Amino acid sequence: MAKRRVAVTGLGVVCPIGNSGPEAWEAAINGKSGVARITRFDPTDFSAQIAAEVKNFDTSKYFETKELRRYDNFSQYAIAAAQEAWDHSGLESAGYEKSRIGCILGVGIGGLPILEKFHTALIEGGPRKISPFLIPAMISNLAPGNIGIRFEAKGVNYTVTSACTSSTHAIGEAFRMISDGLQDVVITGGTEGAVSPLGVGGFCSMKALSTRNDAPEKASRPFDKDRDGFVLGEGSAILILEEFESAQRRGAKILGEVVGYGFSCDAYHITAPSEGGEGAIASMRMAIENAGITPEQVGYVNAHGTSTDANDVTETAAIKQLFGAHAKNGLLVSSTKSMTGHLLGAAGAIEAFFTVRALQEGIIPPTINLDNPQEGCDLDYVPHKARHKKVQYAISNSFGFGGTNATVAFKAVS
């Protein structure tokens, strides 16, 4: 059976710089930071007192008040983003068989805040204080599960959990499901909501987070020599992937095309990338070859770009190794984490959203806070300001703890 083409027909976002796709895109191309002092709890005793929280999220637009106890933050964000993406795609009247519509999401951690809440309730009041909604609100597969229920999507339904690569793997697997003819539509992307004392404290103990508490908006600074760690973020981004010809027949607006997927494992260290970026190179190369293109045809890389010592130098080295002379001769690279922070399991999803929009609009979002590039970080990272440039092909990278890597390739659709 010939491989089928895969279109992007809907986008939805809840993230630190906007609670809709248009709002988040406008903020990104204007270089807006979503980082501020933590408001969810008192962070005074933590070395990192800043995060990229979702702001002004109006739950009443999506849920009845009594429903909220069923959902931890990560599920709330996913459902809201999925509703926007579903509406954006026009799928409600598309007439697909329900068993041909699925949902695959990436979630790195899941319901950490609600777990903390009821652990405290257990310690203070005993087991009778534990809510019957704890488990279904906490477990990560309830994000796609709840989306499946809401939209009567009766096809494939599961969560990918692969640390910071989760939602890029999810998008890649959704792409394969449609390409191979197993599904016609897949609601995909990722979600995360781990800005909590335990989440922040865990990363603080690893010394992974920026402690630039006096200037939060300057804290996430990928590729800059003065970076001191990543900024924890949260939120969700959802893409509707659809078989291309079916989308055309129903008159859907096609926003972009998924054309390639690559993956690898460093098999090296639990948190550090492999020396020389061999795993990143393998992942990018596979995605580009799977797309049937050459590295020279890629015009933009949305980098993993975490603002950590190990990642930024290694990813840059991997890009230079794979792309050769093209890496410094026309290839644009940027890290939107400079604005959104690091959404963990949802990072690949929000970055895929920005990549699709960059191809659609001919605008490359910037890497803000890049004042003094680290030695060895010598590519065109689109510093400070967005840049107008029409690009036909782009890739989005995600790399995670355990050495897991994934890359998705996209094509502009005229």
C-alpha positions as CSV (number, residue, x, y, z in Angstrom):
1,M,0.0,0.0,0.0
2,A,1.3,3.4,-1.0
3,K,2.0,5.8,1.9
4,R,-0.6,8.5,2.3
5,R,0.1,12.2,2.7
6,V,-0.6,13.8,6.1
7,A,-2.0,17.3,6.4
8,V,-2.2,19.6,9.5
9,T,-5.8,21.0,9.5
10,G,-6.2,22.3,13.0
11,L,-4.1,23.9,15.8
12,G,-4.9,24.7,19.4
13,V,-2.8,26.2,22.2
14,V,-2.8,26.9,25.9
15,C,0.7,28.0,26.9
16,P,2.6,30.6,28.9
17,I,2.4,33.3,26.2
18,G,-1.2,32.8,25.1
19,N,-4.3,30.7,25.6
20,S,-5.1,30.3,21.9
21,G,-3.1,29.7,18.7
22,P,-3.4,33.3,17.4
23,E,-2.5,34.8,20.8
24,A,0.5,32.5,21.3
25,W,1.8,33.1,17.7
26,E,1.5,36.9,18.0
27,A,3.4,36.8,21.3
28,A,6.1,34.6,19.8
29,I,6.8,36.7,16.8
30,N,7.0,39.8,19.0
31,G,9.5,38.1,21.3
32,K,7.3,38.1,24.4
33,S,8.6,36.1,27.5
34,G,6.1,34.1,29.5
35,V,8.4,33.7,32.5
36,A,7.6,35.3,35.8
37,R,7.7,34.6,39.6
38,I,5.8,31.5,40.5
39,T,2.2,32.2,41.7
40,R,0.9,28.6,42.2
41,F,2.7,28.3,45.6
42,D,5.1,30.3,47.7
43,P,8.5,29.7,46.1
44,T,10.6,31.6,48.6
45,D,12.5,28.5,49.9
46,F,13.3,27.3,46.4
47,S,16.5,28.1,44.5
48,A,14.5,28.7,41.4
49,Q,11.5,30.9,42.1
50,I,10.4,31.5,38.5
51,A,8.5,29.5,35.9
52,A,6.5,29.9,32.7
53,E,3.0,29.4,34.0
54,V,-0.2,29.4,32.0
55,K,-1.9,32.7,32.8
56,N,-5.6,33.9,32.9
57,F,-6.9,30.4,31.9
58,D,-10.7,30.6,32.0
59,T,-11.9,27.1,32.8
60,S,-15.5,28.2,32.5
61,K,-15.1,28.3,28.7
62,Y,-14.6,24.5,28.7
63,F,-15.9,23.0,31.9
64,E,-18.8,23.1,34.3
65,T,-17.6,23.8,37.8
66,K,-18.4,20.4,39.1
67,E,-16.4,18.8,36.3
68,L,-13.1,20.3,37.4
69,R,-12.4,17.8,40.2
70,R,-12.1,15.2,37.5
71,Y,-9.2,16.9,35.7
72,D,-5.7,17.9,36.9
73,N,-4.1,20.9,35.1
74,F,-2.5,18.9,32.3
75,S,-5.9,17.4,31.3
76,Q,-7.6,20.8,31.4
77,Y,-5.0,22.3,29.2
78,A,-5.2,19.4,26.7
79,I,-9.0,19.5,26.5
80,A,-9.0,23.3,25.9
81,A,-6.3,23.1,23.2
82,A,-8.1,20.2,21.6
83,Q,-11.4,22.1,21.5
84,E,-9.7,25.0,19.7
85,A,-7.9,22.6,17.2
86,W,-11.1,20.7,16.6
87,D,-13.1,23.8,15.9
88,H,-10.3,25.2,13.8
89,S,-10.2,22.1,11.6
90,G,-14.0,22.0,10.9
91,L,-14.0,18.3,11.7
92,E,-17.4,18.5,13.4
93,S,-19.2,18.3,10.0
94,A,-16.5,16.3,8.2
95,G,-18.4,13.0,8.4
96,Y,-15.5,10.7,9.2
97,E,-16.3,7.3,10.7
98,K,-15.7,7.6,14.5
99,S,-13.4,4.6,14.6
100,R,-11.1,6.3,12.1
101,I,-10.5,9.2,14.4
102,G,-7.9,8.7,17.1
103,C,-5.9,10.6,19.7
104,I,-2.2,10.2,20.7
105,L,-0.7,12.7,23.1
106,G,2.7,13.1,24.7
107,V,2.7,13.6,28.5
108,G,6.0,13.6,30.5
109,I,4.8,13.7,34.1
110,G,1.0,13.9,34.3
111,G,-1.0,14.8,37.4
112,L,1.7,15.8,39.8
113,P,-0.2,18.7,41.5
114,I,-3.2,16.5,42.3
115,L,-0.9,13.7,43.6
116,E,0.7,16.2,45.9
117,K,-2.6,17.5,47.1
118,F,-4.0,14.2,48.1
119,H,-0.7,12.9,49.5
120,T,-1.0,15.8,51.9
121,A,-4.6,15.0,52.6
122,L,-3.6,11.4,53.4
123,I,-0.9,12.4,55.8
124,E,-3.0,14.9,57.5
125,G,-6.4,13.2,57.5
126,G,-6.0,9.6,56.7
127,P,-7.2,7.5,53.6
128,R,-10.8,8.7,53.8
129,K,-9.6,12.1,52.7
130,I,-8.4,10.7,49.3
131,S,-10.8,11.7,46.5
132,P,-12.2,8.9,44.2
133,F,-11.1,11.2,41.3
134,L,-7.5,11.1,42.3
135,I,-6.4,8.2,40.0
136,P,-8.4,9.1,36.9
137,A,-7.4,12.8,37.3
138,M,-3.7,11.9,37.8
139,I,-2.9,9.2,35.2
140,S,-1.4,10.5,32.0
141,N,-3.6,8.5,29.5
142,L,-6.7,10.4,30.7
143,A,-5.6,13.4,28.7
144,P,-6.2,11.6,25.4
145,G,-9.0,9.6,27.1
146,N,-11.0,12.7,28.0
147,I,-10.4,14.1,24.5
148,G,-11.7,10.9,23.0
149,I,-14.8,11.0,25.1
150,R,-15.5,14.7,24.3
151,F,-15.2,14.3,20.5
152,E,-16.4,10.6,20.3
153,A,-13.1,9.7,18.7
154,K,-13.2,5.9,18.9
155,G,-9.9,5.0,17.1
156,V,-6.4,4.7,18.6
157,N,-6.1,6.3,22.0
158,Y,-3.0,6.4,24.1
159,T,-0.2,8.5,25.7
160,V,3.4,8.5,24.8
161,T,5.7,9.1,27.8
162,S,9.3,9.7,26.8
163,A,10.4,12.7,29.0
164,C,10.9,15.9,26.9
165,T,10.5,14.0,23.7
166,S,7.0,12.7,24.5
167,S,4.9,14.9,22.2
168,T,7.3,14.8,19.3
169,H,7.1,11.0,19.5
170,A,3.3,11.4,19.7
171,I,3.1,13.5,16.6
172,G,5.4,11.1,14.8
173,E,3.3,8.1,15.7
174,A,0.1,9.9,14.7
175,F,1.8,10.7,11.3
176,R,2.6,7.0,10.9
177,M,-0.9,5.9,11.8
178,I,-2.4,8.0,9.0
179,S,0.4,7.4,6.5
180,D,0.0,3.7,6.9
181,G,-3.8,3.8,6.5
182,L,-4.7,2.8,10.1
183,Q,-6.5,6.1,10.9
184,D,-7.8,9.0,8.9
185,V,-7.6,11.7,11.6
186,V,-5.5,11.8,14.7
187,I,-5.7,14.5,17.4
188,T,-2.1,14.8,18.6
189,G,0.4,16.9,20.4
190,G,1.1,17.1,24.1
191,T,0.3,18.5,27.5
192,E,2.0,19.1,30.8
193,G,1.1,20.8,34.1
194,A,3.9,20.1,36.6
195,V,4.6,23.6,38.1
196,S,4.2,22.4,41.7
197,P,6.4,22.2,44.7
198,L,7.6,18.7,44.0
199,G,8.1,19.4,40.3
200,V,10.1,22.6,40.8
201,G,11.9,21.1,43.8
202,G,12.9,18.0,41.9
203,F,14.5,20.0,39.1
204,C,16.1,22.4,41.6
205,S,17.8,19.5,43.3
206,M,19.3,18.5,40.0
207,K,20.5,22.1,39.6
208,A,18.8,22.1,36.2
209,L,16.7,25.3,36.6
210,S,17.7,28.9,36.1
211,T,17.9,30.9,39.3
212,R,17.8,34.3,37.6
213,N,15.0,35.1,40.0
214,D,15.6,38.9,39.8
215,A,15.0,39.0,36.0
216,P,12.6,36.2,35.1
217,E,12.0,37.4,31.6
218,K,15.7,37.1,30.9
219,A,16.1,33.7,32.5
220,S,15.6,31.4,29.5
221,R,18.5,32.2,27.2
222,P,19.3,29.3,24.8
223,F,22.8,29.3,23.3
224,D,23.9,32.3,25.4
225,K,27.1,32.0,27.4
226,D,25.4,33.4,30.5
227,R,22.6,30.8,30.6
228,D,22.2,29.0,33.9
229,G,19.6,26.4,33.3
230,F,16.1,25.9,31.8
231,V,12.8,27.5,33.0
232,L,10.0,25.1,33.8
233,G,6.9,25.7,31.7
234,E,3.4,24.2,31.3
235,G,0.6,24.1,28.8
236,S,-0.7,22.2,25.8
237,A,-0.6,22.3,22.0
238,I,-2.8,20.2,19.8
239,L,-2.5,19.5,16.1
240,I,-5.2,17.8,14.0
241,L,-3.5,15.5,11.5
242,E,-5.6,14.3,8.6
243,E,-5.2,12.2,5.5
244,F,-4.3,14.8,2.9
245,E,-6.6,14.0,0.0
246,S,-9.6,13.5,2.3
247,A,-8.9,17.0,3.8
248,Q,-8.8,18.4,0.3
249,R,-12.0,16.8,-0.7
250,R,-13.9,18.2,2.2
251,G,-12.5,21.7,1.6
252,A,-10.4,21.9,4.8
253,K,-7.8,24.6,5.0
254,I,-4.5,22.8,5.0
255,L,-2.1,24.6,7.3
256,G,1.0,22.4,6.6
257,E,2.1,18.9,5.9
258,V,3.9,16.4,8.0
259,V,6.4,14.7,5.8
260,G,9.0,12.9,8.0
261,Y,9.7,11.4,11.4
262,G,12.9,10.3,13.0
263,F,14.0,8.9,16.3
264,S,17.0,7.4,18.1
265,C,18.4,6.7,21.5
266,D,21.8,7.9,22.7
267,A,22.2,4.8,24.9
268,Y,24.7,6.9,26.9
269,H,23.5,8.6,30.1
270,I,20.3,9.1,32.1
271,T,20.4,12.9,31.7
272,A,23.3,14.0,29.5
273,P,23.3,13.9,25.7
274,S,25.9,11.7,24.0
275,E,29.2,13.4,23.2
276,G,29.2,14.8,19.7
277,G,25.4,14.6,19.4
278,E,25.3,11.3,17.6
279,G,21.8,10.6,18.7
280,A,20.5,14.0,17.6
281,I,22.2,13.5,14.3
282,A,20.6,10.1,13.8
283,S,17.2,11.5,14.6
284,M,17.4,14.5,12.3
285,R,18.9,12.4,9.5
286,M,16.1,9.8,9.7
287,A,13.4,12.5,9.6
288,I,14.9,14.2,6.6
289,E,15.4,10.9,4.8
290,N,11.9,9.8,5.7
291,A,10.6,13.0,4.1
292,G,12.5,12.2,0.9
293,I,14.5,15.4,1.0
294,T,18.1,16.5,1.5
295,P,19.5,18.5,4.5
296,E,20.1,21.4,2.1
297,Q,16.3,21.7,1.5
298,V,15.6,22.3,5.2
299,G,15.3,26.1,5.8
300,Y,14.5,26.2,9.5
301,V,15.2,24.1,12.6
302,N,13.1,24.7,15.7
303,A,15.8,23.6,18.1
304,H,15.3,21.7,21.4
305,G,17.4,24.6,22.7
306,T,16.9,24.2,26.5
307,S,19.2,26.9,27.8
308,T,21.4,24.3,29.5
309,D,25.1,23.8,29.2
310,A,25.0,20.3,27.8
311,N,22.1,20.6,25.3
312,D,22.9,23.8,23.5
313,V,26.4,23.1,22.5
314,T,25.7,19.5,21.7
315,E,22.6,20.3,19.5
316,T,24.6,23.0,17.7
317,A,27.4,20.5,17.0
318,A,24.9,18.0,15.7
319,I,23.3,20.5,13.4
320,K,26.7,21.5,12.0
321,Q,27.7,17.9,11.5
322,L,24.6,16.9,9.7
323,F,24.0,20.1,7.6
324,G,27.6,20.8,6.7
325,A,28.1,24.1,4.9
326,H,24.4,24.7,4.8
327,A,24.4,25.1,8.6
328,K,26.1,28.5,8.2
329,N,24.8,29.3,4.8
330,G,21.1,29.9,4.9
331,L,19.8,27.6,7.6
332,L,17.9,29.4,10.4
333,V,17.7,27.9,13.9
334,S,15.7,29.2,16.8
335,S,14.6,28.1,20.3
336,T,11.1,29.2,21.2
337,K,11.8,27.9,24.7
338,S,13.4,31.3,25.2
339,M,9.8,32.6,25.4
340,T,7.7,29.7,26.6
341,G,10.1,28.0,28.9
342,H,10.4,24.2,28.8
343,L,7.0,22.5,28.6
344,L,8.6,19.1,29.3
345,G,6.3,16.5,27.7
346,A,4.5,19.2,25.8
347,A,7.6,20.9,24.5
348,G,7.6,19.2,21.1
349,A,3.9,20.0,20.6
350,I,4.2,23.7,21.2
351,E,7.3,23.8,19.1
352,A,5.6,21.9,16.3
353,F,2.9,24.5,16.4
354,F,5.4,27.3,16.0
355,T,7.1,25.4,13.2
356,V,3.9,25.0,11.3
357,R,3.0,28.6,11.7
358,A,6.5,29.7,10.6
359,L,6.1,27.8,7.4
360,Q,2.6,29.1,6.9
361,E,3.4,32.7,7.5
362,G,7.0,33.0,6.3
363,I,8.1,34.3,9.7
364,I,10.7,32.6,11.8
365,P,10.2,33.2,15.5
366,P,13.2,34.5,17.4
367,T,15.5,33.3,20.1
368,I,15.2,36.0,22.7
369,N,17.8,36.8,25.4
370,L,20.7,35.7,23.1
371,D,23.1,38.5,23.9
372,N,26.5,36.7,24.0
373,P,26.5,33.4,22.2
374,Q,28.4,30.6,23.9
375,E,31.7,29.6,22.2
376,G,30.8,26.9,19.7
377,C,27.2,28.2,19.4
378,D,27.8,30.0,16.1
379,L,24.8,29.4,13.9
380,D,22.1,31.9,12.9
381,Y,19.7,31.5,15.9
382,V,17.4,34.5,14.8
383,P,18.4,36.5,17.9
384,H,16.0,38.9,19.5
385,K,13.6,39.6,16.6
386,A,11.5,37.4,14.3
387,R,12.6,37.3,10.7
388,H,10.6,37.2,7.5
389,K,11.7,34.3,5.3
390,K,9.7,31.9,3.2
391,V,10.8,28.3,4.0
392,Q,9.5,25.2,2.3
393,Y,10.8,22.5,4.8
394,A,11.5,22.7,8.5
395,I,12.2,20.3,11.3
396,S,11.5,20.4,15.0
397,N,13.8,18.6,17.5
398,S,13.1,17.1,20.9
399,F,15.6,15.3,23.1
400,G,14.9,13.9,26.6
401,F,16.3,12.2,29.7
402,G,17.3,8.6,29.1
403,G,18.8,9.7,25.7
404,T,15.5,9.6,23.8
405,N,15.4,11.7,20.6
406,A,12.8,12.6,18.0
407,T,12.5,14.9,15.1
408,V,9.4,15.7,12.9
409,A,9.7,17.3,9.5
410,F,7.1,19.6,8.0
411,K,6.4,21.1,4.6
412,A,4.8,24.4,3.7
413,V,1.6,24.2,1.7
414,S,0.9,27.0,-0.8
